[in-house]
Amino acid sequence: MTGAMHLVLVIEDDAAIRGVLRALLESEGFRVAEAGGAVRGLLDARAQRPDLLLVDLGLPDGDGVTVIRRLREWSPVPILVLSARTSEPQKLAAFEAGADDYVTKPFSPPELLARVRAALRRGAQGSQSGHEIALGDTRIDVSRRHARNAAGEIHLTPLEYRVLECLNRQAGLIVTQRQLLKEVWGPNHLEDSRGLRVCIKNLRSKLEPQPQRPVYIVTEPGLGYRLRLNE
């Protein structure tokens, strides 16, 4: 999957930042379209059908969270927020609206490119959610409910498999606590964050080389969790 296959729509009001993003993305083979505001961005998203959107939250003619929410009414396209807003409530609002990931300004170009590639893998990971998950030397077949490493078989509970399946559908990206609770525990258990924390702790004890310093099931403070697969 090469960058040349993908069109990235940048919705950003700062022309200088748009220029930097265009140069960075085109240097990696991506095609780039630009929009300076919310209205134009929504129109271009419908007309051009990009493979990924980079969306600023502070747009001159509307809020980026509203743009994300409007996009999610009709499109599953990966959406990466690029914003100077750093508070957890602002980030959480973007994720609840439907964003896939969040990068704060000023940004690191290598990190941004890595997040873009991870977001573009979202659809492919989702379509392969029943396939094998690789975490170090551990292999997990979610559909067959089977996990093992060099030491032998690993016992995971049905609940732990469901959490892994949910994380794997957006591997490399942040999955909010609310999304995990809704999909795994159900819409009537959105406040059961303790149950989620216990399940994550148990998964780490079984799958992480050092459970106290997780490298595969990573906490994103105030937001949720991110599953990092073998590259």
PyMOL CGO cylinders between C-alpha atoms (Angstrom):
from pymol import cmd
from pymol.cgo import CYLINDER

trace = [
    CYLINDER, 0.00, 0.00, 0.00, 1.86, 3.07, -1.18, 0.3, 1, 1, 1, 1, 1, 1,
    CYLINDER, 1.86, 3.07, -1.18, 1.14, 6.72, -0.51, 0.3, 1, 1, 1, 1, 1, 1,
    CYLINDER, 1.14, 6.72, -0.51, 0.60, 7.39, -4.22, 0.3, 1, 1, 1, 1, 1, 1,
    CYLINDER, 0.60, 7.39, -4.22, -2.65, 5.45, -4.00, 0.3, 1, 1, 1, 1, 1, 1,
    CYLINDER, -2.65, 5.45, -4.00, -4.14, 7.81, -1.42, 0.3, 1, 1, 1, 1, 1, 1,
    CYLINDER, -4.14, 7.81, -1.42, -5.70, 11.26, -1.51, 0.3, 1, 1, 1, 1, 1, 1,
    CYLINDER, -5.70, 11.26, -1.51, -5.47, 13.29, 1.72, 0.3, 1, 1, 1, 1, 1, 1,
    CYLINDER, -5.47, 13.29, 1.72, -7.82, 16.25, 2.22, 0.3, 1, 1, 1, 1, 1, 1,
    CYLINDER, -7.82, 16.25, 2.22, -6.39, 18.91, 4.54, 0.3, 1, 1, 1, 1, 1, 1,
    CYLINDER, -6.39, 18.91, 4.54, -9.03, 21.14, 6.20, 0.3, 1, 1, 1, 1, 1, 1,
    CYLINDER, -9.03, 21.14, 6.20, -6.96, 23.92, 7.76, 0.3, 1, 1, 1, 1, 1, 1,
    CYLINDER, -6.96, 23.92, 7.76, -7.42, 27.70, 7.72, 0.3, 1, 1, 1, 1, 1, 1,
    CYLINDER, -7.42, 27.70, 7.72, -3.71, 28.57, 7.99, 0.3, 1, 1, 1, 1, 1, 1,
    CYLINDER, -3.71, 28.57, 7.99, -2.28, 28.67, 4.46, 0.3, 1, 1, 1, 1, 1, 1,
    CYLINDER, -2.28, 28.67, 4.46, 1.29, 28.33, 5.74, 0.3, 1, 1, 1, 1, 1, 1,
    CYLINDER, 1.29, 28.33, 5.74, 0.47, 25.13, 7.64, 0.3, 1, 1, 1, 1, 1, 1,
    CYLINDER, 0.47, 25.13, 7.64, -1.39, 23.78, 4.62, 0.3, 1, 1, 1, 1, 1, 1,
    CYLINDER, -1.39, 23.78, 4.62, 1.74, 24.40, 2.57, 0.3, 1, 1, 1, 1, 1, 1,
    CYLINDER, 1.74, 24.40, 2.57, 3.91, 22.53, 5.08, 0.3, 1, 1, 1, 1, 1, 1,
    CYLINDER, 3.91, 22.53, 5.08, 1.49, 19.61, 5.16, 0.3, 1, 1, 1, 1, 1, 1,
    CYLINDER, 1.49, 19.61, 5.16, 1.29, 19.47, 1.37, 0.3, 1, 1, 1, 1, 1, 1,
    CYLINDER, 1.29, 19.47, 1.37, 5.08, 19.38, 1.04, 0.3, 1, 1, 1, 1, 1, 1,
    CYLINDER, 5.08, 19.38, 1.04, 5.41, 16.73, 3.73, 0.3, 1, 1, 1, 1, 1, 1,
    CYLINDER, 5.41, 16.73, 3.73, 2.68, 14.46, 2.36, 0.3, 1, 1, 1, 1, 1, 1,
    CYLINDER, 2.68, 14.46, 2.36, 3.66, 14.83, -1.28, 0.3, 1, 1, 1, 1, 1, 1,
    CYLINDER, 3.66, 14.83, -1.28, 7.26, 13.99, -0.38, 0.3, 1, 1, 1, 1, 1, 1,
    CYLINDER, 7.26, 13.99, -0.38, 5.91, 10.60, 0.77, 0.3, 1, 1, 1, 1, 1, 1,
    CYLINDER, 5.91, 10.60, 0.77, 3.88, 10.07, -2.41, 0.3, 1, 1, 1, 1, 1, 1,
    CYLINDER, 3.88, 10.07, -2.41, 0.45, 11.12, -1.19, 0.3, 1, 1, 1, 1, 1, 1,
    CYLINDER, 0.45, 11.12, -1.19, -1.89, 13.25, -3.29, 0.3, 1, 1, 1, 1, 1, 1,
    CYLINDER, -1.89, 13.25, -3.29, -3.15, 16.32, -1.41, 0.3, 1, 1, 1, 1, 1, 1,
    CYLINDER, -3.15, 16.32, -1.41, -6.27, 18.49, -1.62, 0.3, 1, 1, 1, 1, 1, 1,
    CYLINDER, -6.27, 18.49, -1.62, -6.79, 21.60, 0.51, 0.3, 1, 1, 1, 1, 1, 1,
    CYLINDER, -6.79, 21.60, 0.51, -9.75, 23.40, 2.07, 0.3, 1, 1, 1, 1, 1, 1,
    CYLINDER, -9.75, 23.40, 2.07, -9.51, 26.59, 4.13, 0.3, 1, 1, 1, 1, 1, 1,
    CYLINDER, -9.51, 26.59, 4.13, -12.74, 26.20, 6.06, 0.3, 1, 1, 1, 1, 1, 1,
    CYLINDER, -12.74, 26.20, 6.06, -15.51, 23.94, 7.30, 0.3, 1, 1, 1, 1, 1, 1,
    CYLINDER, -15.51, 23.94, 7.30, -18.01, 24.51, 4.48, 0.3, 1, 1, 1, 1, 1, 1,
    CYLINDER, -18.01, 24.51, 4.48, -15.47, 24.03, 1.70, 0.3, 1, 1, 1, 1, 1, 1,
    CYLINDER, -15.47, 24.03, 1.70, -14.02, 21.02, 3.49, 0.3, 1, 1, 1, 1, 1, 1,
    CYLINDER, -14.02, 21.02, 3.49, -17.38, 19.25, 3.69, 0.3, 1, 1, 1, 1, 1, 1,
    CYLINDER, -17.38, 19.25, 3.69, -18.11, 20.01, 0.02, 0.3, 1, 1, 1, 1, 1, 1,
    CYLINDER, -18.11, 20.01, 0.02, -14.68, 18.74, -1.07, 0.3, 1, 1, 1, 1, 1, 1,
    CYLINDER, -14.68, 18.74, -1.07, -15.03, 15.62, 1.06, 0.3, 1, 1, 1, 1, 1, 1,
    CYLINDER, -15.03, 15.62, 1.06, -18.22, 14.71, -0.82, 0.3, 1, 1, 1, 1, 1, 1,
    CYLINDER, -18.22, 14.71, -0.82, -16.90, 15.69, -4.23, 0.3, 1, 1, 1, 1, 1, 1,
    CYLINDER, -16.90, 15.69, -4.23, -13.39, 14.21, -4.04, 0.3, 1, 1, 1, 1, 1, 1,
    CYLINDER, -13.39, 14.21, -4.04, -13.93, 11.24, -1.72, 0.3, 1, 1, 1, 1, 1, 1,
    CYLINDER, -13.93, 11.24, -1.72, -10.47, 11.40, -0.08, 0.3, 1, 1, 1, 1, 1, 1,
    CYLINDER, -10.47, 11.40, -0.08, -8.88, 8.39, 1.59, 0.3, 1, 1, 1, 1, 1, 1,
    CYLINDER, -8.88, 8.39, 1.59, -8.07, 10.38, 4.73, 0.3, 1, 1, 1, 1, 1, 1,
    CYLINDER, -8.07, 10.38, 4.73, -8.83, 13.81, 6.21, 0.3, 1, 1, 1, 1, 1, 1,
    CYLINDER, -8.83, 13.81, 6.21, -6.59, 16.02, 8.32, 0.3, 1, 1, 1, 1, 1, 1,
    CYLINDER, -6.59, 16.02, 8.32, -8.91, 18.38, 10.20, 0.3, 1, 1, 1, 1, 1, 1,
    CYLINDER, -8.91, 18.38, 10.20, -8.10, 21.45, 12.29, 0.3, 1, 1, 1, 1, 1, 1,
    CYLINDER, -8.10, 21.45, 12.29, -10.62, 22.16, 15.06, 0.3, 1, 1, 1, 1, 1, 1,
    CYLINDER, -10.62, 22.16, 15.06, -10.35, 25.97, 14.99, 0.3, 1, 1, 1, 1, 1, 1,
    CYLINDER, -10.35, 25.97, 14.99, -11.85, 26.80, 11.59, 0.3, 1, 1, 1, 1, 1, 1,
    CYLINDER, -11.85, 26.80, 11.59, -13.07, 30.31, 10.69, 0.3, 1, 1, 1, 1, 1, 1,
    CYLINDER, -13.07, 30.31, 10.69, -16.59, 29.29, 9.63, 0.3, 1, 1, 1, 1, 1, 1,
    CYLINDER, -16.59, 29.29, 9.63, -17.34, 26.42, 12.00, 0.3, 1, 1, 1, 1, 1, 1,
    CYLINDER, -17.34, 26.42, 12.00, -15.92, 24.09, 14.60, 0.3, 1, 1, 1, 1, 1, 1,
    CYLINDER, -15.92, 24.09, 14.60, -13.88, 21.10, 13.49, 0.3, 1, 1, 1, 1, 1, 1,
    CYLINDER, -13.88, 21.10, 13.49, -15.80, 18.81, 15.84, 0.3, 1, 1, 1, 1, 1, 1,
    CYLINDER, -15.80, 18.81, 15.84, -18.99, 19.68, 13.96, 0.3, 1, 1, 1, 1, 1, 1,
    CYLINDER, -18.99, 19.68, 13.96, -17.22, 18.93, 10.66, 0.3, 1, 1, 1, 1, 1, 1,
    CYLINDER, -17.22, 18.93, 10.66, -16.22, 15.50, 11.97, 0.3, 1, 1, 1, 1, 1, 1,
    CYLINDER, -16.22, 15.50, 11.97, -19.74, 14.80, 13.21, 0.3, 1, 1, 1, 1, 1, 1,
    CYLINDER, -19.74, 14.80, 13.21, -21.22, 15.83, 9.83, 0.3, 1, 1, 1, 1, 1, 1,
    CYLINDER, -21.22, 15.83, 9.83, -18.75, 13.61, 7.98, 0.3, 1, 1, 1, 1, 1, 1,
    CYLINDER, -18.75, 13.61, 7.98, -19.59, 10.65, 10.17, 0.3, 1, 1, 1, 1, 1, 1,
    CYLINDER, -19.59, 10.65, 10.17, -23.24, 10.91, 9.12, 0.3, 1, 1, 1, 1, 1, 1,
    CYLINDER, -23.24, 10.91, 9.12, -22.31, 9.44, 5.73, 0.3, 1, 1, 1, 1, 1, 1,
    CYLINDER, -22.31, 9.44, 5.73, -18.65, 8.40, 5.62, 0.3, 1, 1, 1, 1, 1, 1,
    CYLINDER, -18.65, 8.40, 5.62, -16.31, 6.02, 7.51, 0.3, 1, 1, 1, 1, 1, 1,
    CYLINDER, -16.31, 6.02, 7.51, -13.23, 7.76, 6.04, 0.3, 1, 1, 1, 1, 1, 1,
    CYLINDER, -13.23, 7.76, 6.04, -10.29, 7.94, 8.50, 0.3, 1, 1, 1, 1, 1, 1,
    CYLINDER, -10.29, 7.94, 8.50, -10.13, 11.36, 10.19, 0.3, 1, 1, 1, 1, 1, 1,
    CYLINDER, -10.13, 11.36, 10.19, -7.00, 12.63, 11.92, 0.3, 1, 1, 1, 1, 1, 1,
    CYLINDER, -7.00, 12.63, 11.92, -7.31, 15.83, 13.96, 0.3, 1, 1, 1, 1, 1, 1,
    CYLINDER, -7.31, 15.83, 13.96, -4.40, 18.27, 13.81, 0.3, 1, 1, 1, 1, 1, 1,
    CYLINDER, -4.40, 18.27, 13.81, -5.02, 21.00, 16.37, 0.3, 1, 1, 1, 1, 1, 1,
    CYLINDER, -5.02, 21.00, 16.37, -3.44, 23.35, 18.90, 0.3, 1, 1, 1, 1, 1, 1,
    CYLINDER, -3.44, 23.35, 18.90, -6.14, 22.42, 21.41, 0.3, 1, 1, 1, 1, 1, 1,
    CYLINDER, -6.14, 22.42, 21.41, -4.53, 20.24, 24.05, 0.3, 1, 1, 1, 1, 1, 1,
    CYLINDER, -4.53, 20.24, 24.05, -7.09, 19.77, 26.85, 0.3, 1, 1, 1, 1, 1, 1,
    CYLINDER, -7.09, 19.77, 26.85, -8.48, 16.29, 27.43, 0.3, 1, 1, 1, 1, 1, 1,
    CYLINDER, -8.48, 16.29, 27.43, -12.16, 17.40, 27.16, 0.3, 1, 1, 1, 1, 1, 1,
    CYLINDER, -12.16, 17.40, 27.16, -11.45, 18.95, 23.75, 0.3, 1, 1, 1, 1, 1, 1,
    CYLINDER, -11.45, 18.95, 23.75, -9.68, 15.83, 22.56, 0.3, 1, 1, 1, 1, 1, 1,
    CYLINDER, -9.68, 15.83, 22.56, -12.41, 13.59, 23.89, 0.3, 1, 1, 1, 1, 1, 1,
    CYLINDER, -12.41, 13.59, 23.89, -15.07, 15.68, 22.12, 0.3, 1, 1, 1, 1, 1, 1,
    CYLINDER, -15.07, 15.68, 22.12, -13.25, 15.08, 18.81, 0.3, 1, 1, 1, 1, 1, 1,
    CYLINDER, -13.25, 15.08, 18.81, -13.06, 11.33, 19.42, 0.3, 1, 1, 1, 1, 1, 1,
    CYLINDER, -13.06, 11.33, 19.42, -16.71, 11.13, 20.46, 0.3, 1, 1, 1, 1, 1, 1,
    CYLINDER, -16.71, 11.13, 20.46, -17.63, 12.96, 17.24, 0.3, 1, 1, 1, 1, 1, 1,
    CYLINDER, -17.63, 12.96, 17.24, -15.82, 10.26, 15.26, 0.3, 1, 1, 1, 1, 1, 1,
    CYLINDER, -15.82, 10.26, 15.26, -12.14, 11.20, 14.92, 0.3, 1, 1, 1, 1, 1, 1,
    CYLINDER, -12.14, 11.20, 14.92, -9.69, 8.32, 14.59, 0.3, 1, 1, 1, 1, 1, 1,
    CYLINDER, -9.69, 8.32, 14.59, -6.61, 10.02, 16.00, 0.3, 1, 1, 1, 1, 1, 1,
    CYLINDER, -6.61, 10.02, 16.00, -5.38, 13.36, 17.35, 0.3, 1, 1, 1, 1, 1, 1,
    CYLINDER, -5.38, 13.36, 17.35, -2.06, 15.14, 16.84, 0.3, 1, 1, 1, 1, 1, 1,
    CYLINDER, -2.06, 15.14, 16.84, -1.30, 18.42, 18.60, 0.3, 1, 1, 1, 1, 1, 1,
    CYLINDER, -1.30, 18.42, 18.60, 0.49, 21.42, 17.07, 0.3, 1, 1, 1, 1, 1, 1,
    CYLINDER, 0.49, 21.42, 17.07, 3.37, 21.97, 16.79, 0.3, 1, 1, 1, 1, 1, 1,
    CYLINDER, 3.37, 21.97, 16.79, 3.72, 18.47, 15.38, 0.3, 1, 1, 1, 1, 1, 1,
    CYLINDER, 3.72, 18.47, 15.38, 6.59, 16.13, 14.63, 0.3, 1, 1, 1, 1, 1, 1,
    CYLINDER, 6.59, 16.13, 14.63, 6.61, 15.30, 10.88, 0.3, 1, 1, 1, 1, 1, 1,
    CYLINDER, 6.61, 15.30, 10.88, 7.70, 11.66, 11.41, 0.3, 1, 1, 1, 1, 1, 1,
    CYLINDER, 7.70, 11.66, 11.41, 4.99, 11.16, 14.04, 0.3, 1, 1, 1, 1, 1, 1,
    CYLINDER, 4.99, 11.16, 14.04, 2.34, 12.75, 11.84, 0.3, 1, 1, 1, 1, 1, 1,
    CYLINDER, 2.34, 12.75, 11.84, 3.26, 10.51, 8.90, 0.3, 1, 1, 1, 1, 1, 1,
    CYLINDER, 3.26, 10.51, 8.90, 3.17, 7.46, 11.17, 0.3, 1, 1, 1, 1, 1, 1,
    CYLINDER, 3.17, 7.46, 11.17, -0.30, 8.43, 12.39, 0.3, 1, 1, 1, 1, 1, 1,
    CYLINDER, -0.30, 8.43, 12.39, -1.48, 9.01, 8.81, 0.3, 1, 1, 1, 1, 1, 1,
    CYLINDER, -1.48, 9.01, 8.81, -0.30, 5.55, 7.79, 0.3, 1, 1, 1, 1, 1, 1,
    CYLINDER, -0.30, 5.55, 7.79, -1.92, 3.99, 10.86, 0.3, 1, 1, 1, 1, 1, 1,
    CYLINDER, -1.92, 3.99, 10.86, -5.21, 5.73, 10.09, 0.3, 1, 1, 1, 1, 1, 1,
    CYLINDER, -5.21, 5.73, 10.09, -5.10, 4.51, 6.49, 0.3, 1, 1, 1, 1, 1, 1,
    CYLINDER, -5.10, 4.51, 6.49, -4.69, 0.98, 7.79, 0.3, 1, 1, 1, 1, 1, 1,
    CYLINDER, -4.69, 0.98, 7.79, -7.89, 1.31, 9.82, 0.3, 1, 1, 1, 1, 1, 1,
    CYLINDER, -7.89, 1.31, 9.82, -10.16, -0.05, 7.12, 0.3, 1, 1, 1, 1, 1, 1,
    CYLINDER, -10.16, -0.05, 7.12, -7.83, -2.92, 6.29, 0.3, 1, 1, 1, 1, 1, 1,
    CYLINDER, -7.83, -2.92, 6.29, -7.48, -3.86, 9.95, 0.3, 1, 1, 1, 1, 1, 1,
    CYLINDER, -7.48, -3.86, 9.95, -11.23, -3.72, 10.34, 0.3, 1, 1, 1, 1, 1, 1,
    CYLINDER, -11.23, -3.72, 10.34, -11.79, -6.09, 7.43, 0.3, 1, 1, 1, 1, 1, 1,
    CYLINDER, -11.79, -6.09, 7.43, -9.19, -8.45, 8.86, 0.3, 1, 1, 1, 1, 1, 1,
    CYLINDER, -9.19, -8.45, 8.86, -10.39, -8.24, 12.45, 0.3, 1, 1, 1, 1, 1, 1,
    CYLINDER, -10.39, -8.24, 12.45, -10.92, -12.00, 12.56, 0.3, 1, 1, 1, 1, 1, 1,
    CYLINDER, -10.92, -12.00, 12.56, -7.37, -12.74, 11.44, 0.3, 1, 1, 1, 1, 1, 1,
    CYLINDER, -7.37, -12.74, 11.44, -4.31, -13.27, 13.58, 0.3, 1, 1, 1, 1, 1, 1,
    CYLINDER, -4.31, -13.27, 13.58, -3.08, -10.55, 15.91, 0.3, 1, 1, 1, 1, 1, 1,
    CYLINDER, -3.08, -10.55, 15.91, 0.70, -10.46, 16.41, 0.3, 1, 1, 1, 1, 1, 1,
    CYLINDER, 0.70, -10.46, 16.41, 2.05, -9.01, 19.68, 0.3, 1, 1, 1, 1, 1, 1,
    CYLINDER, 2.05, -9.01, 19.68, 5.73, -9.83, 19.93, 0.3, 1, 1, 1, 1, 1, 1,
    CYLINDER, 5.73, -9.83, 19.93, 5.99, -13.62, 19.81, 0.3, 1, 1, 1, 1, 1, 1,
    CYLINDER, 5.99, -13.62, 19.81, 2.32, -14.00, 20.81, 0.3, 1, 1, 1, 1, 1, 1,
    CYLINDER, 2.32, -14.00, 20.81, -0.23, -14.93, 18.15, 0.3, 1, 1, 1, 1, 1, 1,
    CYLINDER, -0.23, -14.93, 18.15, -3.95, -14.46, 18.79, 0.3, 1, 1, 1, 1, 1, 1,
    CYLINDER, -3.95, -14.46, 18.79, -6.72, -15.76, 16.53, 0.3, 1, 1, 1, 1, 1, 1,
    CYLINDER, -6.72, -15.76, 16.53, -9.73, -13.75, 17.67, 0.3, 1, 1, 1, 1, 1, 1,
    CYLINDER, -9.73, -13.75, 17.67, -12.28, -15.58, 15.53, 0.3, 1, 1, 1, 1, 1, 1,
    CYLINDER, -12.28, -15.58, 15.53, -11.20, -19.02, 16.81, 0.3, 1, 1, 1, 1, 1, 1,
    CYLINDER, -11.20, -19.02, 16.81, -10.53, -17.76, 20.34, 0.3, 1, 1, 1, 1, 1, 1,
    CYLINDER, -10.53, -17.76, 20.34, -7.03, -19.18, 20.43, 0.3, 1, 1, 1, 1, 1, 1,
    CYLINDER, -7.03, -19.18, 20.43, -3.83, -17.54, 21.72, 0.3, 1, 1, 1, 1, 1, 1,
    CYLINDER, -3.83, -17.54, 21.72, -0.32, -18.89, 22.17, 0.3, 1, 1, 1, 1, 1, 1,
    CYLINDER, -0.32, -18.89, 22.17, 3.32, -17.89, 22.42, 0.3, 1, 1, 1, 1, 1, 1,
    CYLINDER, 3.32, -17.89, 22.42, 6.63, -19.73, 22.62, 0.3, 1, 1, 1, 1, 1, 1,
    CYLINDER, 6.63, -19.73, 22.62, 5.72, -21.00, 26.09, 0.3, 1, 1, 1, 1, 1, 1,
    CYLINDER, 5.72, -21.00, 26.09, 2.44, -22.51, 24.96, 0.3, 1, 1, 1, 1, 1, 1,
    CYLINDER, 2.44, -22.51, 24.96, -1.26, -21.73, 24.95, 0.3, 1, 1, 1, 1, 1, 1,
    CYLINDER, -1.26, -21.73, 24.95, -2.56, -18.60, 26.68, 0.3, 1, 1, 1, 1, 1, 1,
    CYLINDER, -2.56, -18.60, 26.68, -6.02, -18.64, 28.24, 0.3, 1, 1, 1, 1, 1, 1,
    CYLINDER, -6.02, -18.64, 28.24, -8.07, -15.52, 27.51, 0.3, 1, 1, 1, 1, 1, 1,
    CYLINDER, -8.07, -15.52, 27.51, -11.66, -15.05, 28.65, 0.3, 1, 1, 1, 1, 1, 1,
    CYLINDER, -11.66, -15.05, 28.65, -14.48, -14.27, 26.18, 0.3, 1, 1, 1, 1, 1, 1,
    CYLINDER, -14.48, -14.27, 26.18, -14.58, -10.73, 27.55, 0.3, 1, 1, 1, 1, 1, 1,
    CYLINDER, -14.58, -10.73, 27.55, -10.84, -10.29, 26.94, 0.3, 1, 1, 1, 1, 1, 1,
    CYLINDER, -10.84, -10.29, 26.94, -11.22, -11.55, 23.37, 0.3, 1, 1, 1, 1, 1, 1,
    CYLINDER, -11.22, -11.55, 23.37, -14.01, -9.03, 22.75, 0.3, 1, 1, 1, 1, 1, 1,
    CYLINDER, -14.01, -9.03, 22.75, -11.86, -6.16, 24.05, 0.3, 1, 1, 1, 1, 1, 1,
    CYLINDER, -11.86, -6.16, 24.05, -8.96, -7.27, 21.84, 0.3, 1, 1, 1, 1, 1, 1,
    CYLINDER, -8.96, -7.27, 21.84, -11.27, -7.54, 18.84, 0.3, 1, 1, 1, 1, 1, 1,
    CYLINDER, -11.27, -7.54, 18.84, -12.53, -4.00, 19.39, 0.3, 1, 1, 1, 1, 1, 1,
    CYLINDER, -12.53, -4.00, 19.39, -9.00, -2.62, 19.77, 0.3, 1, 1, 1, 1, 1, 1,
    CYLINDER, -9.00, -2.62, 19.77, -7.79, -4.55, 16.73, 0.3, 1, 1, 1, 1, 1, 1,
    CYLINDER, -7.79, -4.55, 16.73, -10.43, -3.03, 14.45, 0.3, 1, 1, 1, 1, 1, 1,
    CYLINDER, -10.43, -3.03, 14.45, -8.63, 0.28, 14.94, 0.3, 1, 1, 1, 1, 1, 1,
    CYLINDER, -8.63, 0.28, 14.94, -5.13, -1.04, 15.56, 0.3, 1, 1, 1, 1, 1, 1,
    CYLINDER, -5.13, -1.04, 15.56, -2.59, 1.76, 15.95, 0.3, 1, 1, 1, 1, 1, 1,
    CYLINDER, -2.59, 1.76, 15.95, -5.32, 4.29, 16.72, 0.3, 1, 1, 1, 1, 1, 1,
    CYLINDER, -5.32, 4.29, 16.72, -6.98, 5.47, 19.92, 0.3, 1, 1, 1, 1, 1, 1,
    CYLINDER, -6.98, 5.47, 19.92, -10.17, 3.68, 20.96, 0.3, 1, 1, 1, 1, 1, 1,
    CYLINDER, -10.17, 3.68, 20.96, -12.03, 5.67, 23.61, 0.3, 1, 1, 1, 1, 1, 1,
    CYLINDER, -12.03, 5.67, 23.61, -13.17, 4.13, 26.88, 0.3, 1, 1, 1, 1, 1, 1,
    CYLINDER, -13.17, 4.13, 26.88, -16.75, 4.95, 25.94, 0.3, 1, 1, 1, 1, 1, 1,
    CYLINDER, -16.75, 4.95, 25.94, -16.46, 3.09, 22.63, 0.3, 1, 1, 1, 1, 1, 1,
    CYLINDER, -16.46, 3.09, 22.63, -14.97, 0.02, 24.31, 0.3, 1, 1, 1, 1, 1, 1,
    CYLINDER, -14.97, 0.02, 24.31, -17.64, -0.01, 27.01, 0.3, 1, 1, 1, 1, 1, 1,
    CYLINDER, -17.64, -0.01, 27.01, -20.43, 0.43, 24.49, 0.3, 1, 1, 1, 1, 1, 1,
    CYLINDER, -20.43, 0.43, 24.49, -19.21, -2.31, 22.13, 0.3, 1, 1, 1, 1, 1, 1,
    CYLINDER, -19.21, -2.31, 22.13, -18.03, -4.85, 24.71, 0.3, 1, 1, 1, 1, 1, 1,
    CYLINDER, -18.03, -4.85, 24.71, -20.22, -4.31, 27.78, 0.3, 1, 1, 1, 1, 1, 1,
    CYLINDER, -20.22, -4.31, 27.78, -23.23, -2.71, 26.04, 0.3, 1, 1, 1, 1, 1, 1,
    CYLINDER, -23.23, -2.71, 26.04, -24.87, 0.74, 26.02, 0.3, 1, 1, 1, 1, 1, 1,
    CYLINDER, -24.87, 0.74, 26.02, -26.24, 0.28, 29.57, 0.3, 1, 1, 1, 1, 1, 1,
    CYLINDER, -26.24, 0.28, 29.57, -22.74, -0.04, 31.06, 0.3, 1, 1, 1, 1, 1, 1,
    CYLINDER, -22.74, -0.04, 31.06, -21.03, 3.15, 29.87, 0.3, 1, 1, 1, 1, 1, 1,
    CYLINDER, -21.03, 3.15, 29.87, -20.02, 4.03, 33.44, 0.3, 1, 1, 1, 1, 1, 1,
    CYLINDER, -20.02, 4.03, 33.44, -18.30, 0.71, 34.19, 0.3, 1, 1, 1, 1, 1, 1,
    CYLINDER, -18.30, 0.71, 34.19, -14.80, 2.07, 33.71, 0.3, 1, 1, 1, 1, 1, 1,
    CYLINDER, -14.80, 2.07, 33.71, -13.52, -0.05, 36.59, 0.3, 1, 1, 1, 1, 1, 1,
    CYLINDER, -13.52, -0.05, 36.59, -14.50, -3.24, 34.77, 0.3, 1, 1, 1, 1, 1, 1,
    CYLINDER, -14.50, -3.24, 34.77, -12.65, -2.04, 31.68, 0.3, 1, 1, 1, 1, 1, 1,
    CYLINDER, -12.65, -2.04, 31.68, -9.52, -1.19, 33.69, 0.3, 1, 1, 1, 1, 1, 1,
    CYLINDER, -9.52, -1.19, 33.69, -9.53, -4.64, 35.31, 0.3, 1, 1, 1, 1, 1, 1,
    CYLINDER, -9.53, -4.64, 35.31, -9.90, -6.32, 31.91, 0.3, 1, 1, 1, 1, 1, 1,
    CYLINDER, -9.90, -6.32, 31.91, -7.03, -4.29, 30.43, 0.3, 1, 1, 1, 1, 1, 1,
    CYLINDER, -7.03, -4.29, 30.43, -4.86, -5.11, 33.45, 0.3, 1, 1, 1, 1, 1, 1,
    CYLINDER, -4.86, -5.11, 33.45, -5.57, -8.82, 33.01, 0.3, 1, 1, 1, 1, 1, 1,
    CYLINDER, -5.57, -8.82, 33.01, -4.81, -8.69, 29.29, 0.3, 1, 1, 1, 1, 1, 1,
    CYLINDER, -4.81, -8.69, 29.29, -1.50, -7.00, 29.97, 0.3, 1, 1, 1, 1, 1, 1,
    CYLINDER, -1.50, -7.00, 29.97, -0.57, -9.60, 32.58, 0.3, 1, 1, 1, 1, 1, 1,
    CYLINDER, -0.57, -9.60, 32.58, -1.07, -12.31, 29.93, 0.3, 1, 1, 1, 1, 1, 1,
    CYLINDER, -1.07, -12.31, 29.93, 0.26, -10.59, 26.80, 0.3, 1, 1, 1, 1, 1, 1,
    CYLINDER, 0.26, -10.59, 26.80, 2.83, -7.98, 27.78, 0.3, 1, 1, 1, 1, 1, 1,
    CYLINDER, 2.83, -7.98, 27.78, 6.51, -8.86, 28.43, 0.3, 1, 1, 1, 1, 1, 1,
    CYLINDER, 6.51, -8.86, 28.43, 6.44, -6.31, 31.27, 0.3, 1, 1, 1, 1, 1, 1,
    CYLINDER, 6.44, -6.31, 31.27, 2.82, -5.66, 32.29, 0.3, 1, 1, 1, 1, 1, 1,
    CYLINDER, 2.82, -5.66, 32.29, 3.77, -2.58, 34.32, 0.3, 1, 1, 1, 1, 1, 1,
    CYLINDER, 3.77, -2.58, 34.32, 5.41, -1.06, 31.23, 0.3, 1, 1, 1, 1, 1, 1,
    CYLINDER, 5.41, -1.06, 31.23, 3.03, -2.05, 28.41, 0.3, 1, 1, 1, 1, 1, 1,
    CYLINDER, 3.03, -2.05, 28.41, 4.18, -1.74, 24.81, 0.3, 1, 1, 1, 1, 1, 1,
    CYLINDER, 4.18, -1.74, 24.81, 1.22, -3.34, 23.00, 0.3, 1, 1, 1, 1, 1, 1,
    CYLINDER, 1.22, -3.34, 23.00, -1.89, -2.24, 24.92, 0.3, 1, 1, 1, 1, 1, 1,
    CYLINDER, -1.89, -2.24, 24.92, -1.08, 1.39, 25.63, 0.3, 1, 1, 1, 1, 1, 1,
    CYLINDER, -1.08, 1.39, 25.63, -3.08, 3.83, 27.76, 0.3, 1, 1, 1, 1, 1, 1,
    CYLINDER, -3.08, 3.83, 27.76, -3.89, 7.23, 26.26, 0.3, 1, 1, 1, 1, 1, 1,
    CYLINDER, -3.89, 7.23, 26.26, -4.56, 9.23, 29.47, 0.3, 1, 1, 1, 1, 1, 1,
    CYLINDER, -4.56, 9.23, 29.47, -8.07, 10.59, 29.73, 0.3, 1, 1, 1, 1, 1, 1,
    CYLINDER, -8.07, 10.59, 29.73, -9.07, 9.12, 26.38, 0.3, 1, 1, 1, 1, 1, 1,
    CYLINDER, -9.07, 9.12, 26.38, -8.77, 5.35, 26.06, 0.3, 1, 1, 1, 1, 1, 1,
    CYLINDER, -8.77, 5.35, 26.06, -6.35, 2.76, 24.72, 0.3, 1, 1, 1, 1, 1, 1,
    CYLINDER, -6.35, 2.76, 24.72, -4.25, 2.05, 21.65, 0.3, 1, 1, 1, 1, 1, 1,
    CYLINDER, -4.25, 2.05, 21.65, -3.27, -1.41, 20.35, 0.3, 1, 1, 1, 1, 1, 1,
    CYLINDER, -3.27, -1.41, 20.35, 0.22, -1.49, 18.85, 0.3, 1, 1, 1, 1, 1, 1,
    CYLINDER, 0.22, -1.49, 18.85, 0.81, -4.48, 16.59, 0.3, 1, 1, 1, 1, 1, 1,
    CYLINDER, 0.81, -4.48, 16.59, 4.12, -5.81, 15.31, 0.3, 1, 1, 1, 1, 1, 1,
    CYLINDER, 4.12, -5.81, 15.31, 5.33, -3.69, 12.39, 0.3, 1, 1, 1, 1, 1, 1,
]
cmd.load_cgo(trace, "trace")
